[in-house]
Amino acid sequence: MSNLSENQTPSMQNANNESIYKLIGVGVVVCVIGSFLRFAFDSMYLSIASWAILFVGAFICSKAVFKILKS
């Protein structure tokens, strides 16, 4: 590498991008909402919807992690 220190590589700058952390935060909030709905009420339809919400949140978090790994 030329004159870049180890902490200033393009992959590290991309991994420290604020938008990735916002995406992880949104995914975690969605997962928490899905988990709360799973245990808050006892309804089959709400349970199915909460599982779907939980998987959407996990997908959002995974998307952010793979965005970091791709760089």
C-alpha positions as CSV (number, residue, x, y, z in Angstrom):
1,M,0.0,0.0,0.0
2,S,1.2,3.4,-0.7
3,N,1.0,6.1,2.1
4,L,-2.1,4.8,3.8
5,S,-1.8,3.6,7.3
6,E,-3.6,0.3,8.3
7,N,-6.6,2.2,9.7
8,Q,-7.1,4.3,6.6
9,T,-7.6,1.5,4.0
10,P,-10.7,1.9,1.8
11,S,-12.2,-1.3,3.3
12,M,-11.9,0.1,6.8
13,Q,-13.4,3.4,5.7
14,N,-16.3,1.6,4.2
15,A,-16.8,-0.6,7.3
16,N,-16.9,2.6,9.4
17,N,-19.6,4.1,7.2
18,E,-22.4,5.6,9.3
19,S,-25.1,4.3,7.0
20,I,-24.1,0.7,7.7
21,Y,-24.5,1.2,11.5
22,K,-27.9,2.9,10.9
23,L,-29.0,-0.2,8.9
24,I,-27.9,-2.5,11.7
25,G,-29.7,-0.4,14.2
26,V,-33.0,-0.5,12.2
27,G,-32.6,-4.3,11.8
28,V,-32.1,-4.7,15.6
29,V,-35.2,-2.5,16.4
30,V,-37.3,-4.6,13.9
31,C,-36.0,-7.8,15.5
32,V,-36.9,-6.5,19.0
33,I,-40.4,-5.6,17.9
34,G,-40.8,-9.1,16.3
35,S,-39.6,-10.7,19.5
36,F,-41.8,-8.7,21.7
37,L,-44.9,-9.5,19.6
38,R,-44.0,-13.2,19.8
39,F,-44.3,-13.3,23.5
40,A,-46.7,-10.4,24.2
41,F,-49.9,-11.9,22.9
42,D,-51.2,-15.4,22.4
43,S,-52.7,-15.5,18.9
44,M,-51.7,-17.8,16.1
45,Y,-51.9,-15.0,13.4
46,L,-50.0,-12.5,15.5
47,S,-47.4,-15.2,16.2
48,I,-47.0,-15.9,12.4
49,A,-46.7,-12.1,11.7
50,S,-44.2,-11.7,14.5
51,W,-42.0,-14.5,13.1
52,A,-42.2,-12.7,9.7
53,I,-41.2,-9.4,11.3
54,L,-38.3,-11.1,13.1
55,F,-37.0,-12.7,9.9
56,V,-37.2,-9.3,8.1
57,G,-35.1,-7.7,10.9
58,A,-32.6,-10.6,10.7
59,F,-32.4,-10.1,6.9
60,I,-31.8,-6.3,7.3
61,C,-29.0,-7.0,9.8
62,S,-27.5,-9.7,7.5
63,K,-27.6,-7.3,4.6
64,A,-25.6,-4.7,6.6
65,V,-23.0,-7.3,7.7
66,F,-22.5,-8.6,4.2
67,K,-22.1,-5.0,3.0
68,I,-19.2,-4.7,5.4
69,L,-17.7,-8.0,4.4
70,K,-18.0,-7.2,0.7
71,S,-15.7,-4.2,1.0
